Amino acid sequence: MLVGPSGSGKTTLLRSIAGLYRPRAGAITCDGATWFDTRQKIDLAPQRRSIGFVFQSYGLFPHLSALENVKTTLGHVASERRDARARELLALVHLEGLEARRPAELSGGQQQRTALARALARDPAVLLLDEPFSAVDQVTRRKLQRELAQLRRQLDMPIILVTHDLNEARMLADRICILHQGDTLQMGPPEEVMARPLTPMVARLVDLPNVFEGKIVEHRPDAPLTLISWLGYTLETRYQPEFLRGASVNWVIPAENVLLHRRDRPSRGERENPVAGIITEYVPLGEHTSVTLHVRGERDHAMSMMVPSHVARRNGLGHGEHVKVSLLAEGIHLMPSAGQDRSALERGGVDGNAYKIYYDKGGSSVARSARKT
């Protein structure tokens, strides 16, 4: 899954794979077949690449029915089998009984399903989805996400999906690739990237607001823990010996690893990295409430957390209230300071100048080595 802000190159990358955009240099291979390689002067036309592509706008033919839209890509199937195959694909995406409807007679979700059935009709080696749920409402979006999660288990092909929705990435992706201004910043399983970002930039792109600066105090391999100093506190963190003692570091903690201390009954677990602050933002969001506190009252050290709304009410939380929280050591992740970002990226295998993409049917993998465009 490709994740990144607008203009980061996500759609351009998909279009390059599909043959709709020609990079200046690089190579694209799929399951051992070379589709594009500037050194070998290979550039297969889009129709010669085994691609299924679902665009943001779906791209359905308005004058054709759902069935006819799917049949347009079944030229490789014997004519007597096309109607049955198109119906099979529409059934696969839960459109039985709607075969005769034209796009204008279908809801946004139904149009998206029709576009997906048409993309699958090519029997592609790889399926490309460019923000396929962006044009539908939130309820339909969640339903389509669940359907795609179920469908992908039935498909023997890699799926590359572009999204801005991080919850969507967590739900659907085996691996995510964080892009920014044409560069690949980090790749890996969603839970790894979102909990262990390589740099503060990646942390912010995956919406981790709690990014701070500290200094390594010591490493305790027997514990195993690493201690850092921050704002007068000495914090225990997950053991991360790759950082030198005395070195300046950035550190991040996901909001779910910031735990509120109960006012009525303190617990032993609250001894883990206790921190005090003043609530400066209190926003109820249904079942949960977003809380921001300024640690020790300092504006430059704002920390965010999510609290179940009933817990927030029971503890009398509100703007201006003084609270204490614990920072779970296992959730604190260290990153190089700004001056060390380049070396950290190189250790992570990131080449900011290029990308080369490989796909295999066992689950797509991506490696960078082509000039960025």
C-alpha positions as CSV (number, residue, x, y, z in Angstrom):
1,M,0.0,0.0,0.0
2,L,1.3,3.5,-0.9
3,V,0.7,6.2,1.7
4,G,1.7,9.8,1.6
5,P,0.5,13.4,1.3
6,S,-0.9,14.8,-1.9
7,G,1.8,15.4,-4.5
8,S,4.1,12.7,-3.0
9,G,4.1,10.6,-6.2
10,K,1.6,7.8,-5.3
11,T,-0.6,8.1,-8.4
12,T,2.5,8.7,-10.7
13,L,4.0,5.5,-9.4
14,L,0.8,3.6,-10.2
15,R,0.6,5.1,-13.7
16,S,4.3,4.2,-14.3
17,I,3.6,0.5,-13.4
18,A,0.5,0.5,-15.7
19,G,2.5,2.1,-18.6
20,L,0.5,5.3,-18.6
21,Y,3.5,7.4,-17.5
22,R,7.1,6.9,-18.6
23,P,9.8,7.5,-15.9
24,R,13.1,9.0,-17.1
25,A,15.0,6.0,-15.9
26,G,14.5,2.8,-14.0
27,A,13.0,-0.7,-14.3
28,I,9.6,-2.3,-13.5
29,T,9.3,-6.1,-13.4
30,C,6.4,-8.3,-12.5
31,D,6.7,-12.0,-11.6
32,G,9.9,-12.2,-13.5
33,A,8.7,-10.3,-16.6
34,T,10.2,-7.0,-17.5
35,W,7.7,-4.3,-18.4
36,F,10.0,-1.3,-18.4
37,D,13.7,-0.9,-18.4
38,T,15.5,2.1,-19.7
39,R,18.9,0.4,-19.9
40,Q,17.5,-2.5,-22.0
41,K,15.2,-0.1,-23.9
42,I,12.1,-2.0,-22.9
43,D,8.8,-0.2,-22.6
44,L,5.7,-2.4,-23.0
45,A,2.5,-0.7,-24.0
46,P,-0.2,-0.6,-21.3
47,Q,-2.3,-3.3,-23.1
48,R,0.7,-5.6,-23.0
49,R,1.1,-5.3,-19.3
50,S,-1.0,-7.7,-17.2
51,I,-2.6,-4.9,-15.1
52,G,-6.0,-4.4,-13.6
53,F,-6.5,-0.7,-12.7
54,V,-9.3,0.9,-10.7
55,F,-9.1,4.7,-11.1
56,Q,-10.5,7.3,-8.6
57,S,-13.2,8.2,-11.0
58,Y,-13.9,4.6,-11.9
59,G,-13.8,5.3,-15.7
60,L,-16.9,3.3,-16.5
61,F,-18.6,3.7,-19.9
62,P,-21.8,5.6,-19.1
63,H,-23.8,4.2,-22.1
64,L,-23.1,0.6,-21.2
65,S,-24.6,-1.6,-18.5
66,A,-22.6,-3.0,-15.6
67,L,-22.5,-6.3,-17.4
68,E,-21.4,-4.7,-20.7
69,N,-18.7,-2.6,-18.9
70,V,-17.2,-5.8,-17.6
71,K,-17.4,-7.6,-20.9
72,T,-15.3,-4.9,-22.6
73,T,-12.2,-6.3,-21.0
74,L,-13.0,-10.0,-21.7
75,G,-11.6,-10.1,-25.3
76,H,-9.2,-12.8,-24.2
77,V,-12.2,-15.1,-23.3
78,A,-14.1,-17.1,-25.9
79,S,-17.2,-15.1,-27.0
80,E,-19.6,-17.8,-25.8
81,R,-18.1,-17.6,-22.3
82,R,-18.0,-13.8,-21.9
83,D,-21.5,-13.3,-20.6
84,A,-21.2,-16.0,-18.0
85,R,-17.7,-14.8,-16.9
86,A,-18.9,-11.2,-16.5
87,R,-21.8,-12.4,-14.4
88,E,-19.3,-14.4,-12.2
89,L,-17.2,-11.4,-11.6
90,L,-20.2,-9.1,-10.8
91,A,-21.3,-11.8,-8.3
92,L,-17.8,-11.8,-6.8
93,V,-18.2,-8.1,-5.9
94,H,-21.8,-8.6,-4.7
95,L,-23.7,-7.0,-7.7
96,E,-26.0,-9.9,-8.6
97,G,-29.2,-8.6,-10.0
98,L,-27.8,-5.3,-11.1
99,E,-26.1,-6.4,-14.3
100,A,-28.5,-4.4,-16.6
101,R,-28.0,-1.1,-14.8
102,R,-26.0,1.7,-16.3
103,P,-23.5,3.7,-14.1
104,A,-25.9,6.6,-13.6
105,E,-28.4,4.1,-12.1
106,L,-25.8,2.7,-9.6
107,S,-24.7,4.2,-6.3
108,G,-21.1,5.2,-5.8
109,G,-20.3,2.0,-4.0
110,Q,-21.9,-0.1,-6.8
111,Q,-19.9,1.8,-9.4
112,Q,-16.7,1.1,-7.5
113,R,-17.6,-2.6,-7.4
114,T,-18.3,-2.6,-11.2
115,A,-14.9,-0.9,-11.8
116,L,-13.3,-3.6,-9.7
117,A,-15.0,-6.4,-11.5
118,R,-13.9,-4.9,-14.8
119,A,-10.3,-4.7,-13.6
120,L,-10.4,-8.3,-12.5
121,A,-11.8,-9.4,-15.8
122,R,-8.4,-9.1,-17.4
123,D,-7.0,-11.8,-15.1
124,P,-4.2,-9.4,-14.1
125,A,-0.9,-10.3,-12.6
126,V,-1.2,-7.2,-10.3
127,L,-4.2,-5.1,-9.3
128,L,-3.8,-1.3,-8.9
129,L,-6.2,0.7,-6.9
130,D,-5.9,4.5,-6.9
131,E,-7.9,5.7,-3.8
132,P,-10.8,3.6,-4.9
133,F,-13.0,4.6,-1.9
134,S,-12.5,8.3,-2.0
135,A,-15.8,9.1,-3.8
136,V,-18.1,7.3,-1.4
137,D,-19.5,8.2,2.0
138,Q,-17.9,6.9,5.2
139,V,-20.4,4.2,5.8
140,T,-20.1,2.8,2.3
141,R,-16.3,3.3,2.5
142,R,-16.1,1.0,5.6
143,K,-18.3,-1.6,4.0
144,L,-16.2,-1.6,0.8
145,Q,-13.0,-1.9,2.9
146,R,-14.3,-5.0,4.6
147,E,-15.3,-6.5,1.3
148,L,-11.9,-5.8,-0.2
149,A,-10.2,-7.4,2.8
150,Q,-12.3,-10.5,2.3
151,L,-11.8,-10.5,-1.5
152,R,-8.0,-10.2,-1.4
153,R,-7.9,-13.6,0.4
154,Q,-9.5,-15.1,-2.7
155,L,-7.2,-13.4,-5.2
156,D,-3.9,-15.0,-6.2
157,M,-2.2,-11.7,-7.1
158,P,-0.6,-8.7,-5.3
159,I,-2.7,-5.6,-4.9
160,I,-1.2,-2.1,-4.7
161,L,-3.5,0.5,-3.2
162,V,-3.0,4.2,-2.9
163,T,-4.6,5.8,0.1
164,H,-4.5,8.8,2.5
165,D,-6.4,6.9,5.1
166,L,-4.1,5.4,7.7
167,N,-6.9,3.3,9.3
168,E,-7.4,1.8,5.8
169,A,-3.7,1.0,5.6
170,R,-3.8,-0.7,8.9
171,M,-6.9,-2.7,7.9
172,L,-5.9,-3.8,4.4
173,A,-2.1,-3.7,4.0
174,D,0.5,-6.4,4.4
175,R,3.2,-3.8,3.8
176,I,3.0,0.0,3.4
177,C,5.4,2.3,1.6
178,I,5.6,5.9,2.9
179,L,6.2,8.4,0.0
180,H,7.1,12.0,0.3
181,Q,8.0,14.3,-2.6
182,G,8.8,11.3,-4.8
183,D,11.1,9.7,-2.2
184,T,10.5,6.4,-0.4
185,L,11.0,7.1,3.3
186,Q,10.2,3.7,4.8
187,M,8.6,0.4,4.0
188,G,7.3,-2.5,6.1
189,P,4.3,-4.0,7.9
190,P,1.9,-1.3,9.0
191,E,2.3,-2.0,12.7
192,E,6.1,-1.7,12.3
193,V,6.1,1.5,10.3
194,M,3.5,3.2,12.5
195,A,5.1,2.2,15.8
196,R,8.8,2.3,14.7
197,P,9.2,5.2,12.2
198,L,12.7,5.7,11.0
199,T,12.6,9.5,11.3
200,P,10.4,12.3,12.7
201,M,9.2,13.0,9.2
202,V,7.8,9.5,8.9
203,A,6.3,9.8,12.3
204,R,4.3,12.9,11.3
205,L,3.3,11.4,8.0
206,V,1.7,8.4,9.8
207,D,0.0,10.8,12.2
208,L,2.1,10.3,15.3
209,P,2.0,13.7,17.0
210,N,4.0,12.9,20.1
211,V,7.5,13.6,18.8
212,F,10.1,15.0,21.1
213,E,13.9,15.5,21.6
214,G,15.9,13.9,24.3
215,K,19.4,12.5,25.2
216,I,20.6,9.0,25.9
217,V,21.6,8.6,29.6
218,E,22.5,5.0,29.7
219,H,21.8,1.4,28.4
220,R,20.8,-1.4,30.8
221,P,21.1,-4.6,28.8
222,D,20.2,-6.8,31.8
223,A,16.8,-5.0,32.3
224,P,16.7,-4.6,29.2
225,L,16.1,-0.8,29.0
226,T,17.5,2.4,27.6
227,L,17.2,5.6,29.7
228,I,16.8,9.0,28.2
229,S,16.6,12.5,29.7
230,W,13.7,14.7,28.7
231,L,12.4,17.9,30.2
232,G,13.9,17.0,33.6
233,Y,12.5,13.5,33.5
234,T,14.5,10.3,33.2
235,L,12.4,8.0,31.0
236,E,12.8,4.2,30.7
237,T,12.4,3.1,27.1
238,R,12.6,-0.1,25.1
239,Y,16.3,-1.3,24.9
240,Q,17.8,0.4,21.9
241,P,21.6,0.1,22.2
242,E,22.3,1.3,18.6
243,F,22.3,4.9,20.0
244,L,25.5,6.1,21.8
245,R,25.4,7.3,25.4
246,G,25.1,11.0,25.5
247,A,23.7,11.3,21.9
248,S,20.8,13.5,21.1
249,V,17.8,11.7,19.8
250,N,14.3,12.2,18.7
251,W,11.7,10.0,20.3
252,V,8.0,9.2,19.7
253,I,5.3,7.5,21.6
254,P,1.9,6.6,20.0
255,A,-1.1,8.0,21.8
256,E,-2.3,4.6,22.8
257,N,0.8,4.2,24.9
258,V,0.1,7.3,27.0
259,L,-2.1,6.1,30.0
260,L,-4.1,8.3,32.2
261,H,-3.6,8.0,36.0
262,R,-6.8,7.5,37.9
263,R,-7.4,10.2,40.4
264,D,-9.4,8.1,42.8
265,R,-7.2,5.0,43.0
266,P,-3.6,5.2,41.8
267,S,-2.1,1.8,40.7
268,R,1.3,0.3,40.7
269,G,1.5,0.5,36.9
270,E,1.5,4.3,37.2
271,R,5.1,4.2,38.4
272,E,6.2,3.6,34.8
273,N,7.5,6.9,33.5
274,P,5.0,9.2,35.3
275,V,4.6,12.6,33.7
276,A,2.5,15.6,34.8
277,G,0.8,18.2,32.7
278,I,-2.1,20.6,32.2
279,I,-4.9,19.8,29.7
280,T,-5.1,22.4,27.0
281,E,-7.4,20.6,24.5
282,Y,-10.3,18.4,25.4
283,V,-12.4,17.1,22.4
284,P,-15.1,14.4,22.9
285,L,-15.3,12.1,19.9
286,G,-18.1,9.8,20.8
287,E,-16.8,6.7,22.5
288,H,-13.4,8.3,22.9
289,T,-12.1,11.7,23.9
290,S,-9.0,13.4,22.5
291,V,-6.9,15.0,25.2
292,T,-3.8,17.2,24.7
293,L,-1.7,18.2,27.7
294,H,1.2,20.5,28.0
295,V,3.8,18.6,30.0
296,R,4.9,20.7,33.0
297,G,2.8,23.5,31.5
298,E,5.2,24.1,28.6
299,R,3.6,24.8,25.3
300,D,6.5,23.4,23.3
301,H,5.9,20.0,24.8
302,A,2.3,19.1,23.9
303,M,1.4,15.4,24.3
304,S,-1.8,13.8,22.9
305,M,-3.7,10.7,24.0
306,M,-7.1,9.1,23.5
307,V,-9.2,8.3,26.6
308,P,-12.5,6.4,26.7
309,S,-15.1,9.0,27.2
310,H,-16.6,7.4,30.3
311,V,-13.1,7.3,31.8
312,A,-12.7,11.0,31.0
313,R,-16.0,11.9,32.7
314,R,-15.3,9.7,35.7
315,N,-11.9,11.4,36.2
316,G,-13.4,14.9,35.8
317,L,-11.1,15.7,32.8
318,G,-11.5,19.1,31.2
319,H,-9.6,22.1,29.9
320,G,-7.2,23.4,32.5
321,E,-7.2,20.3,34.7
322,H,-3.9,19.0,36.1
323,V,-3.3,15.3,35.3
324,K,-0.7,12.7,35.5
325,V,0.0,10.1,32.8
326,S,2.4,7.1,32.3
327,L,4.5,6.6,29.2
328,L,4.8,2.9,28.5
329,A,8.5,2.1,28.0
330,E,7.8,-0.5,25.3
331,G,5.9,2.2,23.3
332,I,8.8,4.7,23.3
333,H,10.7,4.5,20.1
334,L,14.0,6.4,19.5
335,M,15.0,8.0,16.2
336,P,18.2,9.8,15.1
337,S,18.2,13.5,15.6
338,A,17.8,15.8,12.6
339,G,21.5,15.8,11.9
340,Q,21.6,12.0,11.8
341,D,18.5,11.5,9.5
342,R,20.5,10.9,6.4
343,S,22.6,8.1,7.9
344,A,19.5,6.5,9.4
345,L,17.8,6.5,6.0
346,E,20.8,4.8,4.5
347,R,20.8,2.2,7.2
348,G,17.2,1.6,6.4
349,G,18.1,1.0,2.8
350,V,16.4,4.0,1.4
351,D,17.7,5.7,-1.7
352,G,16.2,9.1,-1.9
353,N,17.0,9.4,-5.6
354,A,15.1,6.5,-7.0
355,Y,12.9,3.5,-7.0
356,K,12.7,0.1,-8.7
357,I,9.6,-2.0,-8.2
358,Y,9.3,-5.8,-8.1
359,Y,6.1,-7.6,-7.7
360,D,5.6,-11.3,-7.0
361,K,2.4,-13.4,-6.5
362,G,3.4,-14.4,-3.0
363,G,2.9,-10.8,-1.8
364,S,4.4,-7.8,-3.5
365,S,7.8,-6.4,-2.4
366,V,9.3,-3.1,-3.4
367,A,12.9,-2.1,-3.7
368,R,14.2,1.2,-4.9
369,S,16.9,1.7,-7.5
370,A,15.6,3.9,-10.4
371,R,15.9,7.6,-10.9
372,K,12.9,9.4,-9.5
373,T,10.9,11.5,-12.0
